[in-house]
Amino acid sequence: GAVVSQHPSRVICKSGTSVKIECRSLDFQATTMFWYRQFPKQSLMLMATSNEGSKATYEQGVEKDKFLINHASLTLSTLTVTSAHPEDSSFYICSASDGDQRPQHFGDGTRLSIL
Amino acid sequence: AQSVTQPDIHITVSEGASLELRCNYSYGATPYLFWYVQSPGQGLQLLLKYFSGDTLVQGIKGFEAEFKRSQSSFNLRKPSVHWSDAAEYFCAVVPTGNQFYFGTGTSLTVIP
């Protein structure tokens, strides 16, 4: 079945560092990708929706300049957390849709820890 | 306000016992409905989904869910729980387009 690969699975870095997370659709063309954030013991909260070749649409309260999203191809979207701080530590999950079906293909998530 | 509700934050069942996890939604039209399972530190695994048709949906790992329009519910069930079923379970709703709305999750503990 369809697979979404997310990399890295875990990253630990110092405060002030920028971190890039990749989300790849391995066997289908993802016209739309979604980025979620999940705090411990909480549900997933949608951060932004990205369509290939266009600017991402951010949810209210999500800083565009803080969380840079690029969806340059039909198989790759990246989330860059710029100048990360400890409060950005979280579990980030992407999902991808081929446009025809609902986005039921999720990556395995990235655990981001900022020291 | 539109929402997805999972009333039970935490459920504990004995291995071999039956399980039902509740999910209610408050969207006007019938949305697309999903159940996902998440093990600690892992991503989401799709258990089953409902788009249309038969309101009783069979999923993986012996799970099933029933869509009840009159109750705006999509409860997840399993006749006999295994220890490996211990995880966090999320109900998700897609009212229109592709945007998911997740419930707050139900944590399942299975005792031997």
Interface residues (C-beta under 8 A of the other chain):
Chain A: Q6 T32 F34 K41 Q42 S43 L44 M45 L46 T49 F91 I93 S95 S97 G99 R102 P103 Q104 F106 G107 D108 G109 R111
Chain B: Y32 F34 Y36 G41 Q42 G43 L44 L46 K49 F51 F90 V94 N98 Q99 F100 F102 G103 T104 G105 S107
